[in-house]
C-alpha cells in the first residue's frame, strides 16, 4: 500500500466526518493516536472535547443550544489498563466494559452496528492500542450499513501486530460531503506519523475544513513506560 499525504488527504476532503489515526512515531518510541470530529449542523458544531480521567469526552459548548445529545455526547477515548480505546461513539463504553470482562475487541463490537441516523447510517469506527512490556500493536474497525441498506451490517477489522516506525493508519466515516453522506470505503489509509506531537497536531488542525471542523485530540504514548502526553484543540473556546 502506498503512503499518502495526510495533509493533502484532509485538505482535499471538505467533510471526512469523524476520523481516527493510529500508528507509531518515526523514532519508534511512541504509540500515536489522533481523533477529530466535524459537524454540518448547529447541534453537531456545538461541541468541545474535555478531559475525563485518562480519556476525553464530548460536551456541549452552549448547553442551551443542545437539541439532541444521543449521537454527539460520548467518551471518544478511554483507557483500560494497558489498552487505549478510541472511537466515534458510545461504543467506546461497550468495548471498555466487555473487554474488562475478558471479551475481545471484535466480540465487543459484534454487539453494535452503524449509527441509526437515516439516511446516512454513519459507520461506527473504532481503534484499540495495546502496549505491554515495550511491545505495541493496534487494531481498527468499521461497522457499516450494507451499501446504504440498513437491513445488513458489514463488519471489518484490521489488525497491525508489528507497526513500523513512522507509519500509521487513517480511517474516517465519510468519503466526502453529500446527501446522504457516502460511507468510508476500503481499508484504513497508510499515512506518515512524525516525532513532533505539536507539529502533527498543527498539521491536522490546519488541514481540516475551516467551516466544518469542531475538535481534535492527539496523544503520544511512550512505548517503554506507558506515560503519555495529550493535546486538545477546540474550535469553540
C-alpha positions, 0 to 999 in steps of 0.5 A: 500500500502506498503512503499518502499525504495526510495533509493533502488527504484532509485538505482535499476532503471538505467533510471526512466526518469523524476520523481516527489515526493510529500508528507509531512515531518515526523514532519508534518510541511512541504509540500515536493516536489522533481523533477529530470530529466535524459537524454540518449542523448547529447541534453537531458544531456545538461541541468541545472535547474535555478531559475525563480521567485518562480519556476525553469526552464530548460536551456541549459548548452552549448547553442551551443550544443542545437539541439532541445529545444521543449521537454527539455526547460520548467518551471518544477515548478511554483507557483500560489498563494497558489498552487505549480505546478510541472511537466515534461513539458510545461504543467506546463504553461497550468495548471498555466494559466487555473487554474488562470482562475478558471479551475481545475487541471484535466480540465487543463490537459484534454487539453494535452496528452503524449509527441509526441516523437515516439516511446516512447510517454513519459507520461506527469506527473504532481503534484499540492500542495495546502496549505491554512490556515495550511491545505495541500493536493496534487494531481498527474497525468499521461497522457499516450499513450494507451499501446504504441498506440498513437491513445488513451490517458489514463488519471489518477489522484490521489488525497491525501486530508489528507497526513500523516506525513512522507509519500509521493508519487513517480511517474516517466515516465519510468519503466526502460531503453529500446527501446522504453522506457516502460511507468510508470505503476500503481499508484504513489509509497508510499515512506518515506519523512524525516525532513532533506531537505539536507539529502533527497536531498543527498539521491536522488542525490546519488541514481540516475544513475551516467551516466544518471542523469542531475538535481534535485530540492527539496523544503520544504514548511512550512505548517503554513506560506507558506515560503519555502526553495529550493535546486538545484543540477546540474550535469553540473556546 
